[in-house]
């Protein structure tokens, strides 16, 4: 009876509550200890290589200098994790390791052994479930030798994991991590990518390390996070404020480690001279996506390093959508919060798209080209003048125009998602103006595409607070 009772019971993972794991398992440990190679070439060590069903529950690493970690689960063609080991544990920009303690991982520098500052204990608590196999490989990218003879170049690990029966009820989600480094990131009023994922899953956490290069303003003034969810199916937007606010701090960040939010490293050189590392793990408030997620942050031209941790169901992906690949954007236009002014014609409405560049060439930053992945247009981060403060984005409007070629006349449904006010022209004819104040709404409009080139023009504005989202999503669907 006891065996039958446990068979289909699961427990909630404490670090990632969205993950449910079998309550019946065999506890296992895999140890690895190697001596340094005697040749200068880089080499790798498989510290875990198991077939069957299970879940890694804890990993301890020693000697992380010069190493990359690669994690491949269930025979995937591309590793789900491939990045510097220190970055994976939140030690950004190759800084000397500092104390980190959160729900996802713990880094324990040994300050009483100063001759080993780069080799603390690295501990991972995020679950790595697998149903067929799991391989963890460490690449030693620099030759042996160094501070401590006989140790530098070694690999030492302990991996604690649960082994499950083949028919155990295992979560469908698999662990991934995405790493980016920008030297420098784009200037302000742009954005840099933290994660871009196709498929079904949820965001588990992020770590961001910022090394200041632009000393004209506080490092936090970036415009905050931009999280664009399910653009190909059911668009949803999450918009942040400033960098430190999105990570739970106020008026900057300082060295505090919490279970879900914290800053393990901060260098204070004055109000306009700061470096720092901040993290946020979404245990109590995961960010789920059905078909895709684009996780970005408002930018400054500082050195930025990020790691995003997420779980995804294998072989799920976003379906292709019919939408222009890029748009031309103009603006600002003033008095965008006045209804009559918003609806008054501007000269741009009568200028052919192929003349926009020449017409606005004398006005720097007034016209920009922005991508439209999965139909998204993010006006807040459309690369307008980087000297403009976020307060300038309130009560103004912008235009966006693009084209799409059709090989024959056909009927489609335009799925148009937006906030605040939006006007639409198709092939020079105005199709309407819609209002959506305080929420992100979707309208569907039947359109007839003509054979050849079709032109689209949008006018949109930003109402309320300067931190509000200013985003649209434009996708053409086949009629049912």
C-alpha positions as CSV (number, residue, x, y, z in Angstrom):
1,X,0.0,0.0,0.0
2,X,2.8,2.4,0.8
3,X,4.4,1.8,-2.6
4,X,1.1,2.5,-4.4
5,X,0.5,5.6,-2.3
6,X,3.8,7.2,-3.3
7,X,3.7,6.2,-6.9
8,X,1.9,9.3,-8.3
9,X,2.6,11.8,-5.4
10,X,4.7,14.9,-6.1
11,X,6.4,17.6,-4.1
12,X,6.9,21.2,-4.9
13,X,10.5,22.4,-5.4
14,X,11.4,25.0,-2.8
15,X,13.6,27.1,-5.2
16,X,11.3,26.8,-8.2
17,X,7.7,26.2,-7.0
18,X,6.4,25.7,-10.6
19,X,8.4,22.5,-10.7
20,X,6.7,19.4,-9.2
21,X,8.9,16.3,-8.7
22,X,8.1,12.7,-7.7
23,X,8.1,12.1,-4.0
24,X,9.5,8.6,-4.5
25,X,13.1,8.4,-5.4
26,X,16.6,7.0,-4.6
27,X,19.1,9.6,-3.4
28,X,22.3,9.5,-5.3
29,X,25.6,11.4,-5.3
30,X,28.2,11.6,-8.1
31,X,31.7,12.8,-7.1
32,X,34.4,14.0,-9.5
33,X,38.0,14.9,-8.6
34,X,40.7,15.2,-11.2
35,X,44.3,16.3,-11.3
36,X,45.5,19.0,-13.6
37,X,46.5,18.1,-17.1
38,X,50.2,18.3,-17.9
39,X,49.7,19.7,-21.4
40,X,48.7,23.4,-22.0
41,X,45.7,22.6,-24.3
42,X,42.2,23.2,-23.0
43,X,40.3,20.1,-22.1
44,X,36.9,19.0,-20.7
45,X,35.6,16.8,-17.9
46,X,32.2,15.2,-17.8
47,X,31.2,15.5,-14.2
48,X,27.8,13.9,-14.7
49,X,26.7,11.5,-17.4
50,X,23.6,9.5,-16.5
51,X,20.9,7.7,-18.5
52,X,17.4,7.2,-17.2
53,X,15.0,9.4,-15.2
54,X,16.0,11.7,-12.4
55,X,16.6,15.3,-11.2
56,X,19.7,17.0,-10.0
57,X,19.0,18.6,-6.6
58,X,22.3,20.2,-5.6
59,X,25.7,20.7,-7.3
60,X,28.9,21.8,-5.5
61,X,31.8,23.1,-7.6
62,X,35.4,24.0,-6.7
63,X,38.0,25.7,-9.0
64,X,35.9,27.7,-11.4
65,X,38.6,29.8,-13.0
66,X,38.8,29.4,-16.7
67,X,35.9,27.1,-17.0
68,X,32.7,26.9,-19.0
69,X,29.7,24.8,-18.0
70,X,27.6,22.9,-20.5
71,X,24.4,21.1,-19.5
72,X,22.6,18.8,-22.0
73,X,19.4,17.1,-21.0
74,X,17.5,14.3,-22.7
75,X,19.8,14.2,-25.7
76,X,19.1,17.7,-27.0
77,X,21.0,18.7,-30.1
78,X,22.0,22.0,-28.5
79,X,23.0,22.2,-24.8
80,X,20.4,23.9,-22.6
81,X,23.2,25.7,-20.8
82,X,26.5,26.8,-22.3
83,X,28.3,29.7,-20.6
84,X,31.2,30.7,-18.2
85,X,30.8,28.8,-14.9
86,X,31.3,32.0,-12.9
87,X,28.6,33.8,-14.8
88,X,26.2,30.9,-14.3
89,X,26.6,31.5,-10.5
90,X,26.1,35.2,-10.7
91,X,29.8,36.3,-10.6
92,X,29.7,38.8,-13.4
93,X,32.4,40.5,-15.5
94,X,34.9,38.0,-14.2
95,X,35.1,39.9,-10.9
96,X,36.7,38.3,-7.9
97,X,34.0,36.0,-6.4
98,X,31.8,37.6,-3.7
99,X,29.3,36.1,-1.3
100,X,25.9,35.2,-2.9
101,X,23.1,33.5,-1.1
102,X,19.6,33.1,-2.7
103,X,17.1,30.4,-3.5
104,X,18.9,29.4,-6.7
105,X,22.5,29.3,-5.7
106,X,25.1,30.0,-3.0
107,X,28.6,31.2,-3.5
108,X,30.9,31.0,-0.5
109,X,34.3,32.7,-0.8
110,X,36.9,31.6,1.7
111,X,38.3,34.9,3.0
112,X,40.5,33.2,5.5
113,X,42.5,31.7,2.6
114,X,43.5,34.8,0.6
115,X,45.7,32.8,-1.7
116,X,42.6,31.3,-3.3
117,X,40.3,34.3,-3.9
118,X,38.9,32.9,-7.1
119,X,37.9,29.5,-5.9
120,X,35.0,29.6,-3.4
121,X,32.4,26.9,-3.1
122,X,29.7,27.2,-5.7
123,X,26.4,25.6,-4.8
124,X,23.4,25.2,-7.2
125,X,19.9,24.6,-5.8
126,X,17.8,24.9,-9.0
127,X,16.3,21.6,-10.0
128,X,17.5,20.0,-13.3
129,X,14.9,17.3,-14.2
130,X,15.6,14.7,-17.0
131,X,13.6,11.8,-18.3
132,X,16.2,10.1,-20.6
133,X,19.7,11.4,-19.8
134,X,21.7,14.3,-18.4
135,X,25.3,15.3,-19.1
136,X,27.2,18.1,-17.4
137,X,30.5,19.0,-18.9
138,X,33.1,21.4,-17.7
139,X,35.6,23.0,-20.1
140,X,38.9,24.1,-18.7
141,X,39.8,27.0,-21.0
142,X,43.2,27.9,-19.6
143,X,46.3,25.8,-19.0
144,X,47.2,24.3,-15.6
145,X,49.5,26.0,-13.2
146,X,48.9,29.2,-11.2
147,X,48.4,30.3,-7.7
148,X,48.4,27.0,-5.9
149,X,50.6,24.3,-7.5
150,X,48.9,21.0,-7.9
151,X,45.3,22.4,-7.6
152,X,44.8,25.0,-10.3
153,X,43.5,23.1,-13.3
154,X,41.8,20.5,-11.2
155,X,38.1,19.7,-11.3
156,X,36.3,18.9,-8.0
157,X,32.5,18.5,-7.8
158,X,29.7,16.8,-5.9
159,X,26.3,16.3,-7.5
160,X,23.4,15.2,-5.4
161,X,20.5,13.9,-7.4
162,X,17.3,11.8,-7.2
163,X,16.8,8.7,-9.4
164,X,13.2,8.0,-10.4
165,X,11.5,4.9,-11.7
166,X,10.9,5.0,-15.5
167,X,7.2,5.5,-15.1
168,X,7.5,8.2,-12.5
169,X,5.3,11.3,-13.0
170,X,7.9,13.9,-14.0
171,X,7.4,17.6,-14.7
172,X,7.4,18.3,-18.5
173,X,9.6,21.4,-18.0
174,X,13.4,21.3,-18.7
175,X,16.0,23.7,-17.3
176,X,17.7,26.3,-19.5
177,X,19.9,29.3,-19.1
178,X,20.7,32.1,-21.5
179,X,23.9,34.3,-21.2
180,X,24.6,37.7,-22.8
181,X,27.5,40.2,-22.5
182,X,27.6,43.7,-24.0
183,X,30.7,45.8,-24.1
184,X,29.1,48.3,-24.1
185,X,25.3,48.0,-24.3
186,X,23.3,50.3,-26.7
187,X,22.8,53.9,-25.5
188,X,19.7,55.0,-23.5
189,X,16.2,54.8,-25.0
190,X,17.3,51.4,-26.5
191,X,17.1,48.0,-25.0
192,X,19.3,44.9,-24.8
193,X,18.2,41.3,-24.8
194,X,18.2,39.2,-21.6
195,X,16.2,36.2,-23.0
196,X,14.4,35.4,-26.2
197,X,12.5,32.1,-26.1
198,X,10.1,30.2,-28.4
199,X,7.9,27.6,-26.9
200,X,5.9,27.0,-23.6
201,X,7.5,27.6,-20.3
202,X,8.2,30.1,-17.5
203,X,10.9,32.5,-16.5
204,X,12.6,31.4,-13.2
205,X,15.1,34.2,-12.6
206,X,17.7,36.7,-13.9
207,X,21.1,38.0,-12.8
208,X,22.4,41.3,-14.1
209,X,25.9,42.8,-13.7
210,X,26.4,46.4,-14.7
211,X,29.9,48.0,-15.0
212,X,29.5,51.7,-15.5
213,X,31.0,53.5,-18.5
214,X,28.7,56.4,-18.9
215,X,29.1,58.8,-16.0
216,X,26.6,61.5,-17.0
217,X,23.7,59.9,-15.0
218,X,23.0,57.3,-12.4
219,X,23.5,53.8,-13.6
220,X,19.9,52.8,-12.7
221,X,18.2,55.2,-15.1
222,X,17.5,52.7,-17.9
223,X,13.7,52.7,-18.3
224,X,13.4,49.3,-16.7
225,X,12.3,45.9,-18.0
226,X,10.3,45.2,-21.1
227,X,8.8,41.7,-21.1
228,X,6.8,40.9,-24.3
229,X,4.8,37.6,-23.9
230,X,3.1,35.4,-26.5
231,X,3.3,37.8,-29.4
232,X,2.3,35.2,-31.9
233,X,-0.8,34.0,-30.0
234,X,-2.2,36.1,-27.1
235,X,0.0,39.3,-26.6
236,X,0.7,40.4,-23.1
237,X,3.1,43.1,-21.8
238,X,5.0,43.6,-18.5
239,X,6.8,46.9,-18.2
240,X,9.2,47.9,-15.4
241,X,10.4,51.3,-14.1
242,X,14.1,51.6,-13.4
243,X,16.7,48.9,-13.0
244,X,16.9,48.9,-9.2
245,X,13.1,49.1,-8.9
246,X,12.5,46.0,-11.0
247,X,14.8,44.1,-8.7
248,X,13.0,45.3,-5.5
249,X,15.4,48.0,-4.3
250,X,14.7,51.7,-4.0
251,X,16.9,54.7,-4.8
252,X,19.7,52.5,-6.0
253,X,20.9,49.1,-4.8
254,X,23.2,48.0,-2.0
255,X,24.7,44.8,-0.8
256,X,21.9,42.6,0.5
257,X,21.2,39.0,-0.3
258,X,17.6,37.8,-0.1
259,X,15.9,34.6,-1.1
260,X,14.3,36.0,-4.2
261,X,15.9,39.4,-4.7
262,X,19.3,40.9,-3.8
263,X,22.6,42.6,-4.7
264,X,25.6,40.5,-3.8
265,X,28.1,43.1,-5.2
266,X,28.1,46.9,-5.3
267,X,31.0,49.4,-5.8
268,X,30.2,52.9,-4.7
269,X,32.3,55.7,-6.2
270,X,29.7,58.4,-5.8
271,X,26.2,59.0,-7.1
272,X,27.4,58.9,-10.8
273,X,30.0,56.1,-10.4
274,X,28.7,52.7,-9.4
275,X,29.1,49.1,-10.5
276,X,26.8,46.3,-9.2
277,X,25.2,42.9,-9.6
278,X,21.5,42.4,-8.9
279,X,19.3,39.3,-9.1
280,X,15.7,38.4,-9.0
281,X,14.2,34.9,-8.9
282,X,10.5,34.5,-9.6
283,X,9.7,31.7,-7.3
284,X,6.5,33.2,-5.8
285,X,5.6,35.0,-9.1
286,X,6.8,33.1,-12.1
287,X,6.4,34.7,-15.5
288,X,4.7,32.1,-17.7
289,X,4.5,32.0,-21.5
290,X,2.6,29.8,-23.9
291,X,4.3,30.5,-27.2
292,X,7.2,32.9,-26.6
293,X,8.8,35.5,-24.4
294,X,11.1,38.4,-25.2
295,X,12.8,39.7,-22.0
296,X,14.7,42.9,-22.4
297,X,16.0,45.8,-20.3
298,X,16.2,49.4,-21.0
299,X,19.8,50.2,-21.9
300,X,22.6,52.6,-21.2
301,X,26.1,52.4,-22.8
302,X,27.6,50.6,-19.9
303,X,29.1,47.1,-19.9
304,X,26.3,44.7,-19.1
305,X,26.3,40.9,-18.4
306,X,23.1,38.9,-17.9
307,X,22.0,35.4,-17.2
308,X,18.4,34.3,-17.5
309,X,17.2,31.0,-16.0
310,X,14.0,29.5,-17.4
311,X,12.2,26.2,-17.9
312,X,10.7,25.1,-21.2
313,X,8.7,22.1,-22.5
314,X,10.9,20.5,-25.1
315,X,9.9,20.6,-28.8
316,X,7.4,23.5,-28.2
317,X,7.8,26.5,-30.4
318,X,6.1,29.7,-31.5
319,X,4.2,29.3,-34.8
320,X,5.3,31.6,-37.6
321,X,3.3,34.8,-38.0
322,X,2.6,37.1,-40.9
323,X,3.9,40.5,-40.0
324,X,6.4,43.0,-41.3
325,X,10.0,42.3,-40.2
326,X,10.8,46.0,-39.4
327,X,9.1,49.4,-39.2
328,X,10.2,53.0,-39.6
329,X,9.3,55.1,-36.6
330,X,9.0,58.9,-36.4
331,X,8.5,61.1,-33.4
332,X,8.0,62.7,-30.9
333,X,4.9,64.6,-32.0
334,X,3.6,67.0,-29.3
335,X,0.3,67.1,-27.5
336,X,-0.3,63.4,-27.9
337,X,-2.6,63.4,-24.9
338,X,-5.1,65.8,-26.5
339,X,-7.8,63.9,-28.4
340,X,-8.4,66.6,-31.1
341,X,-4.6,67.1,-31.6
342,X,-4.0,63.3,-31.8
343,X,-6.6,63.1,-34.6
344,X,-5.4,66.2,-36.5
345,X,-3.5,65.2,-39.7
346,X,0.3,65.5,-39.6
347,X,2.4,65.8,-42.8
348,X,3.9,62.4,-42.3
349,X,0.5,60.8,-43.1
350,X,0.8,62.0,-46.8
351,X,4.5,61.2,-47.3
352,X,5.3,58.0,-49.2
353,X,7.2,55.6,-47.1
354,X,10.2,55.6,-49.5
355,X,10.6,59.3,-48.9
356,X,10.6,59.2,-45.1
357,X,14.4,59.0,-44.8
358,X,15.0,62.0,-47.1
359,X,12.2,64.1,-45.6
360,X,13.4,63.7,-42.0
361,X,17.1,63.5,-42.6
362,X,17.8,66.9,-41.0
363,X,16.2,65.9,-37.8
364,X,18.6,63.6,-35.8
365,X,16.9,60.7,-34.0
366,X,13.5,61.7,-35.4
367,X,13.3,58.7,-37.7
368,X,14.5,55.2,-36.7
369,X,14.3,51.6,-37.9
370,X,13.1,49.1,-35.4
371,X,12.7,45.3,-35.6
372,X,9.3,43.7,-35.1
373,X,10.0,40.2,-33.9
374,X,6.7,38.2,-33.5
375,X,4.8,41.5,-34.4
376,X,6.1,43.5,-31.5
377,X,6.8,47.3,-31.7
378,X,8.3,48.8,-28.6
379,X,8.1,52.5,-28.9
380,X,9.6,53.2,-25.5
381,X,12.9,51.6,-26.7
382,X,12.8,52.7,-30.3
383,X,16.2,54.5,-30.1
384,X,14.9,58.1,-29.9
385,X,17.4,60.7,-28.7
386,X,19.5,59.1,-25.8
387,X,19.7,62.4,-24.1
388,X,15.9,62.5,-23.5
389,X,14.8,61.6,-20.0
390,X,11.9,59.2,-19.5
391,X,9.7,62.1,-18.4
392,X,9.6,63.3,-22.1
393,X,7.7,60.2,-23.1
394,X,4.5,61.2,-21.5
395,X,1.7,62.9,-23.5
396,X,3.4,62.5,-26.9
397,X,2.8,60.4,-30.0
398,X,4.8,58.5,-32.7
399,X,4.1,57.1,-36.1
400,X,5.2,53.8,-37.5
401,X,5.1,52.6,-41.1
402,X,5.9,49.4,-42.9
403,X,5.1,47.3,-45.9
404,X,4.2,43.7,-46.7
405,X,4.2,42.0,-50.1
406,X,1.4,39.6,-51.1
407,X,1.6,37.3,-54.0
408,X,-2.2,37.6,-54.6
409,X,-5.3,39.5,-53.5
410,X,-6.5,37.9,-50.2
411,X,-8.5,38.5,-47.1
412,X,-6.9,38.5,-43.7
413,X,-7.7,39.4,-40.1
414,X,-5.5,42.0,-38.5
415,X,-4.9,41.3,-34.8
416,X,-3.8,44.6,-33.4
417,X,-2.8,44.9,-29.7
418,X,-2.0,48.2,-28.1
419,X,-2.2,50.5,-25.1
420,X,-3.6,54.1,-24.9
421,X,-4.7,55.4,-28.4
422,X,-4.0,54.0,-31.8
423,X,-4.9,55.0,-35.4
424,X,-4.4,52.7,-38.4
425,X,-4.1,53.4,-42.2
426,X,-3.9,50.6,-44.8
427,X,-2.7,51.5,-48.3
428,X,-3.4,55.2,-47.6
429,X,-6.9,54.7,-46.2
430,X,-7.6,55.4,-42.5
431,X,-9.3,52.4,-41.0
432,X,-10.1,53.8,-37.5
433,X,-8.9,55.0,-34.1
434,X,-9.2,53.0,-30.9
435,X,-8.8,54.0,-27.2
436,X,-7.5,51.7,-24.5
437,X,-6.5,53.6,-21.4
438,X,-4.9,51.6,-18.5
439,X,-4.8,48.2,-20.1
440,X,-3.3,46.3,-23.1
441,X,-6.1,45.5,-25.5
442,X,-6.6,43.6,-28.7
443,X,-8.9,44.3,-31.7
444,X,-9.4,42.2,-34.8
445,X,-10.1,43.9,-38.1
446,X,-10.8,42.3,-41.5
447,X,-8.5,43.5,-44.2
448,X,-8.0,42.9,-47.9
449,X,-4.4,42.7,-49.0
450,X,-3.8,43.5,-52.6
451,X,-1.4,41.7,-54.8
452,X,2.0,43.3,-54.5
453,X,3.1,45.9,-51.9
454,X,0.8,46.8,-49.1
455,X,1.6,49.8,-46.8
456,X,0.6,50.1,-43.1
457,X,0.8,53.3,-41.0
458,X,0.2,53.4,-37.2
459,X,-0.1,56.4,-34.9
460,X,0.2,55.7,-31.2
461,X,0.7,57.7,-28.0
462,X,1.8,57.3,-24.3
463,X,-0.6,58.5,-21.6
464,X,-0.3,58.5,-17.8
465,X,3.1,57.8,-16.1
466,X,6.3,57.9,-18.1
467,X,7.0,54.3,-16.9
468,X,3.9,53.0,-18.6
469,X,4.2,50.5,-21.5
470,X,4.3,52.0,-25.0
471,X,3.9,48.8,-27.1
472,X,1.9,47.5,-30.0
473,X,1.6,44.1,-31.6
474,X,0.7,43.7,-35.3
475,X,-0.1,40.3,-36.7
476,X,-2.1,39.2,-39.8
477,X,-4.1,36.0,-39.4
478,X,-5.8,33.8,-41.8
479,X,-9.6,34.1,-41.5
480,X,-11.3,31.1,-39.8
